[in-house]
Amino acid sequence: MAQSIVLVTGGSRGIGAAACLRAVELGHAVAVNYVHNKAAADAVVAKIEARGGAAFAIQGNVQSEADVLAIFAACDEHGQLAALVNNAGIVDYPARVDEMSAERLTRMFAVNVVGSFLCSREAVKRMSTRHGGKGGAIVNVGSAASKLGSASQYVDYAASKGAIDTMTVGLALEVADEGIRVNGIRPGIIDTDIHASGGLPDRVAKIEANLPMKRAGTADEVAKAIMWLLSEEASYTTGAILDVSGGRAILP
């Protein structure tokens, strides 16, 4: 019998890596997708194997359709897809909208939106009962920024995550009777290195005293929420978007 697989895009660091480590609890083999850092992905695989789980790393950039097809083909070689976590995403340096280039916007939406659509398309083709699949689950990683707007910082990022919210609801309704549940999460300020990649390495330290819980969240706290949405405990939950933001709603 082919092993079941959960694919986590952007699985070599941050929330993605934490989700990969937690996915062992569901009994699936874990496909750890990465773009550049093979060593980091291999380290996540090693940690999963040390916990008695099965895992493998797959290189590929979700903004490339060819790469997405290759990622899913690699999963097919290892077993049967049971779940997808659309986690891969990027931010850019803080800027106002009137300072943003077309190149920046194109890249932002290619990775954060088009990539999630392409991966969801391929997952549905494999999991939907309409296509001969056995069902499954998709969790889209959005952001509290989709509700806050991220003015003077990342309006483009916030808008891309707003698109993910909309996709989550629409796709959930589209495949609800095909054995696939589609849900989303909106993390708030989470202590990962994504802030450094956006040019604000000390962002958490500067604002956590102003957060409702007076601290940032952890990647593992988000991963636990992802795993609940993927699990059978959430068997009647689809089209839902869960805020994992420590109560952050309107604070900058």
Disulfide bonds with the S-S distance in Angstrom:
none
